[in-house]
Amino acid sequence: MSAPPRPAARPRVASPPAPVRRRRGAVRRLAAPALFVLPAVLFVGATVVYPLLYSVLQSFFDVGLREVVQGGAQWVGIDNYVDQFGRPRFWYAFGISILYAAGSVALTFLLGLGLALLLRRAFRGRNVLRALILIAWVLPTVVSANVWRWLLDGSYGLLNAVLRSLGIVDGDVFWLGQPVTAIAAVILATAWSFAPFAMILLSAGLEAIPGTLYEAARIDGASPWQQFRYVTLPQLRPVALASLLLIFIYTFKTFDTIFLMTAGGPGGATATLPVYAYNEAFEFSRFDTAAVATTVLMIVPVVLSVAYFRSLRKENDS
């Protein structure tokens, strides 16, 4: 009996050259991380980048309510910017924004630094106190703003009740109805809400300071104030600058706290640029001038951020 025929050998496929295999491997190594990051990139692009670019582009068109409904907005170039920069009301809102942001940054930083220094010391209940302080940060803005509005209410507010019981005031004091006290109130409410965030950043900076520096300062006879001035502050400078920048970015664009507490009043005393942009868009239906205001809101923090990173790079190079 003859043996069955052997199957024909398959033709051998030549493997690609080594450089091609290396390129394919490099592409796979680069593609795998990109695929994991792609959903986040698409989400940020759809929710942040596209609305931002659309708002900036809208500031160069004549966009009113009719153009929003029917379309056909006309290109006007920088005419919207020229018009807004020539309005005293725009510059008034810009000045109020700077005043509000500067006051909020200063008070938030001081409160955060004080809390960070307090919680740096070991004492009973420190963790509980830290958790209670963080409540002010995690509370929704609508809750915290309404709490402050209730506290400062002229008719039934808690502050007036306490002051009347102490004999400091006789009648009702409408704190949110007077220009000076209204801007001070929104600054205080913002600092109260954001101080825990500053405390977290500054606490991390304090923990990074070597204890040997304080030991050397005590050996040299430095007082607690001198240790704070010549050891703590210089070592805390990078974290402090970053904290100030982040707090400014947050407060400069704040809308909800001010709108919920005063709606920009009284008499425009708290009408910051975000409130100005809101009124232009939804009260006067001028979406193009509102886009100009929001573009300025973006440009100012970007300029400060660029200046901060340039100074940081110079320090690292030196």
C-alpha positions in Angstrom: 0.0 0.0 0.0 1.5 3.3 -1.1 1.9 6.2 1.4 -0.5 9.2 1.1 0.9 12.1 -0.8 2.5 14.7 1.4 0.7 18.1 1.4 2.4 20.8 -0.5 4.5 23.1 1.6 3.0 26.6 2.1 5.0 29.4 0.6 6.9 31.3 3.2 5.9 34.9 3.6 8.9 37.1 4.0 8.8 39.1 7.3 9.0 42.9 7.0 12.4 44.4 7.5 13.5 45.3 11.0 13.1 49.1 10.5 9.4 48.6 9.4 8.8 46.4 12.5 10.3 49.0 14.7 8.1 51.7 13.2 5.0 49.6 13.7 5.9 48.9 17.3 6.5 52.6 17.9 3.1 53.5 16.3 1.4 50.9 18.6 3.1 52.3 21.7 2.0 55.8 20.8 -1.5 54.9 19.7 -2.4 52.9 22.9 -2.1 55.9 25.3 -3.7 58.2 22.8 -6.8 56.0 22.6 -7.1 56.1 26.4 -6.8 59.9 26.4 -9.1 60.4 23.4 -12.5 60.4 25.3 -11.2 63.1 27.7 -9.9 65.2 24.9 -13.2 65.0 23.0 -15.1 65.9 26.1 -12.9 68.9 26.9 -13.0 70.0 23.3 -16.8 69.8 23.1 -17.5 71.4 26.5 -14.6 73.9 26.9 -12.6 74.6 23.7 -15.5 74.8 21.2 -17.7 77.1 23.3 -14.6 79.3 24.1 -13.6 79.6 20.4 -17.3 80.2 19.5 -17.6 83.0 22.0 -14.4 84.7 20.8 -15.5 84.4 17.2 -19.0 85.8 18.1 -17.4 89.0 19.4 -16.4 89.9 15.8 -20.0 89.7 14.5 -23.1 91.8 14.9 -25.2 89.3 16.9 -28.5 90.3 18.3 -31.6 88.3 19.1 -32.7 88.4 15.5 -29.4 87.0 14.3 -29.6 84.2 16.9 -33.1 83.2 15.7 -32.8 83.8 12.0 -29.0 83.6 11.4 -27.1 85.9 9.0 -24.8 87.7 11.5 -22.6 90.2 9.8 -18.8 90.5 10.3 -17.9 93.7 12.0 -14.3 93.1 12.9 -13.1 95.0 16.0 -16.1 97.4 16.0 -17.6 95.7 19.0 -14.4 96.1 20.9 -14.1 99.7 19.9 -17.7 100.3 21.0 -17.2 98.6 24.3 -13.9 100.1 25.1 -15.5 103.5 24.6 -18.3 102.9 27.1 -17.8 104.1 30.7 -20.1 101.4 31.9 -17.8 98.7 30.5 -14.8 100.2 32.3 -16.8 100.7 35.5 -17.6 97.0 35.4 -14.0 96.2 34.7 -12.9 98.3 37.7 -15.4 96.6 40.0 -14.1 93.2 38.9 -10.6 94.2 39.7 -11.6 95.6 43.1 -13.7 92.5 43.9 -10.9 90.1 42.7 -8.2 92.0 44.6 -10.2 92.1 47.8 -11.2 88.5 47.6 -7.7 87.3 46.8 -6.2 89.2 49.7 -8.8 88.1 52.2 -8.8 84.5 50.9 -5.0 84.2 51.1 -4.8 85.7 54.6 -7.6 83.4 55.9 -6.0 80.4 54.2 -2.6 81.1 55.5 -3.9 81.7 59.0 -5.8 78.4 58.9 -2.8 76.5 57.5 -0.6 77.9 60.3 -3.2 77.0 62.9 -3.7 73.4 61.7 0.0 72.9 61.4 0.2 72.6 65.1 -0.9 69.3 66.7 -3.9 69.6 69.1 -6.9 67.5 70.0 -9.7 67.7 67.4 -7.4 69.1 64.6 -8.8 66.7 62.0 -12.4 67.4 63.0 -11.7 71.1 62.7 -10.1 70.6 59.3 -13.2 68.7 58.1 -15.5 71.4 59.4 -13.5 74.1 57.6 -13.7 72.2 54.3 -17.5 72.2 54.5 -17.4 75.9 53.4 -15.6 74.8 50.2 -17.7 71.8 49.3 -21.0 73.6 49.8 -22.8 74.5 46.5 -22.5 78.1 45.7 -26.3 78.6 45.7 -26.4 77.4 49.3 -23.5 79.5 50.6 -24.7 82.6 48.8 -28.2 82.3 50.2 -26.8 81.7 53.7 -24.8 84.9 53.5 -27.8 86.7 52.1 -29.9 85.5 55.1 -27.2 86.5 57.6 -27.0 90.1 56.1 -30.7 90.6 55.5 -31.8 94.0 56.8 -35.1 92.9 58.2 -34.6 89.5 59.7 -30.9 88.8 59.3 -28.8 87.2 62.1 -26.2 89.9 62.0 -28.7 92.7 62.7 -30.2 90.6 65.5 -26.8 90.2 67.2 -25.9 93.8 66.8 -29.3 95.0 68.1 -28.9 92.7 71.1 -25.5 94.2 71.9 -26.9 97.7 71.5 -24.6 98.6 68.6 -27.4 99.4 66.1 -31.0 100.5 66.8 -32.9 99.7 63.6 -32.5 97.7 60.5 -29.3 98.0 58.6 -29.5 96.8 55.0 -26.0 95.6 54.4 -26.6 94.5 50.8 -28.5 97.7 50.0 -25.5 100.0 50.4 -22.7 100.2 47.9 -19.7 99.9 50.3 -21.1 97.2 52.5 -22.5 95.3 49.5 -19.1 94.9 47.8 -17.6 94.1 51.2 -20.2 91.4 51.7 -19.6 89.6 48.4 -15.9 89.8 49.0 -16.3 88.2 52.5 -18.7 85.5 51.2 -16.2 84.6 48.4 -13.3 84.5 50.7 -15.2 82.3 53.2 -16.0 79.9 50.4 -12.6 79.7 48.9 -10.3 80.0 52.0 -10.3 76.2 52.6 -8.8 75.7 49.1 -6.1 78.2 49.9 -5.5 76.4 53.2 -5.0 73.1 51.5 -2.4 74.5 49.1 -0.5 76.5 51.7 -0.6 73.5 54.2 1.2 71.4 51.5 3.7 74.2 51.1 4.3 74.4 54.9 4.8 70.7 55.1 7.5 70.8 52.5 9.6 73.3 54.5 12.5 71.4 56.1 12.4 71.4 59.9 16.2 71.9 60.1 15.7 75.5 58.9 13.6 76.3 62.0 16.0 74.5 64.3 18.9 76.6 62.9 16.8 79.8 63.3 16.0 78.9 66.9 19.6 78.3 67.6 20.5 81.7 66.2 18.0 83.2 68.6 15.2 84.0 66.1 11.8 84.9 67.5 8.6 83.2 66.2 7.9 86.3 64.1 11.5 86.3 62.7 11.1 82.6 61.8 7.9 83.3 60.0 9.4 86.3 58.2 12.8 84.9 57.2 12.0 81.2 56.9 8.4 80.5 56.3 7.6 83.3 53.8 10.6 82.8 51.6 10.2 79.0 51.5 6.4 79.4 50.9 6.8 81.9 48.0 6.4 79.5 45.1 3.2 77.9 46.5 1.9 81.3 47.6 2.3 82.8 44.1 0.5 79.8 42.6 -2.3 80.1 45.2 -2.7 83.8 44.5 -2.9 83.2 40.7 -5.5 80.4 41.1 -7.6 82.4 43.5 -7.5 85.4 41.2 -8.6 83.3 38.2 -11.5 82.0 40.3 -12.7 85.3 41.7 -12.2 87.4 38.5 -14.8 85.2 36.7 -17.1 84.7 39.6 -20.8 85.3 38.7 -23.0 83.1 40.8 -22.1 84.4 44.2 -22.6 88.0 43.2 -25.7 87.4 41.2 -27.4 85.4 44.0 -26.5 87.9 46.7 -26.9 91.3 45.0 -27.7 90.7 41.3 -25.1 93.4 40.6 -26.7 96.1 42.9 -27.3 98.3 44.5 -26.9 100.8 41.7 -24.3 98.7 39.9 -22.0 98.7 43.0 -21.3 95.0 42.5 -21.8 94.8 38.7 -18.6 93.0 37.8 -17.8 92.0 34.2 -19.6 88.6 34.4 -22.7 90.4 35.6 -22.2 93.0 32.8 -21.9 90.2 30.2 -25.1 88.5 31.6 -27.0 91.7 31.4 -25.8 92.5 27.9 -26.8 89.0 26.7 -30.1 88.3 28.5 -31.4 91.8 29.3 -30.4 93.7 26.2 -30.0 90.7 23.8 -26.6 92.0 22.7 -24.7 88.7 22.5 -21.8 90.3 20.6 -21.0 92.8 23.3 -21.5 90.1 25.9 -18.9 88.0 24.0 -16.5 91.0 24.2 -16.8 91.1 28.0 -16.3 87.3 28.3 -13.2 87.5 26.0 -11.7 90.1 28.3 -12.5 87.9 31.2 -10.4 85.2 29.5 -7.5 87.4 28.4 -6.7 89.0 31.8 -6.1 85.7 33.6 -4.2 84.3 30.6 -1.8 87.3 30.6 -1.2 86.9 34.3 -0.6 83.2 33.9 1.9 83.8 31.1 3.7 86.4 33.2 3.8 84.0 36.2 5.2 81.1 34.2 7.8 83.4 32.6 9.0 84.6 36.0 9.0 81.0 37.2 11.2 80.0 34.3 13.6 82.8 34.9 13.9 81.8 38.5 14.6 78.2 37.6 17.2 79.2 35.0 19.0 81.5 37.4 
